[in-house]
Amino acid sequence: MAVFGAYREVAPVRRLVTTEFYDTGERDGPLGDGSLQILEFHEADGFTTVVQRNDLHTAEARAALAPGMAEGMEPCFAALEAVLAAPDA
């Protein structure tokens, strides 16, 4: 599945909001309206907690996306962790 979208809000060190659209190969499939992705970063006592929300437009869209979500998100968070651990991050 291909994913494309746009940044809607960038608040350095605090918040990132994007729209995402999914190309599943299905014309008029349940994911056609895309989603709103919200990442928030909260620091406390030397640790950063990342809160992610995926706001999909319908229950059908959530059901269609859910099966691959954990598999797809793990490499994304591993890459984010590597970037944040870099000395000049």
N, C-alpha and C positions, 0 to 999 in steps of 0.2 A: 504494500500500500504506500503510495506516495503522499507526502504531506507538504502543503504550502500555506503561506499566510502572510501576515504583516504585523509589525510592532505597533501597538496602540499607545503604550505608555512605558517609559523607561525612567525609573527613579533610581539612580545609581546607589548600590548597596542596600536598597530597601525593597524595590518592587519592579516586576516586569510583567506587562500584560500584552498578550498577542491574540490575534485571531488565527485559527488553523482550519484548513479545509483538507479533506481526505479524498484522494482519488482511489476508489476501490474498484474501478472498472464497471460499476453499476450506474447506469443512467437513472436518475431520479431515485437513488437508494436512500436509506435512512440517514446517511451521514452528509447528504448534500448541502445542508445549511451550515455545516462547520461547527466550530465551538469557540468559546472564549477561554483562554488559558491565563491563569493568574498565578504568579510565583511571588511569594513574600518571604523576606529574609529577616529573622528576628535574632538579635544577639543578646545573650545574657550570660554573665559569668564566664566569658571566654569561649562560649560555644554558640554556634549559629544553628538555628532551627529553620528549615525550609518548609513552608506550607504551600501546597499546590492544590489549586481548584481547577477542575475542568467543567465548565458550564456548557452542557450540551442542550440543544433546543427541545428534544423529545425523549421519552423513555425508550423509544425504538432506537434512537441514536446511541444512547448509553448501552443498551443491550448489544448493539452491533460492534461497539468499540471495546467493550469490557474484556472479551477473551484474549486479546493480544496486548492489553495495557501493561501488565506486569513485565512481560517479556520485553516490550519496547522501551519501557521507562528505565529499567535497570542500567543499560549502557549509557543512557542520557545522564543519570545521576552519577555514575562512575566518572564520566567525562567532566561534569561540573565539579566533583570532588577534586579531580586532578588539577583543574584550573585554579580552584580556590587554594590549593596547597602549594601552588607555585610561589617562589620567593617574591616575585614582583606583582602578585595578585592584589 
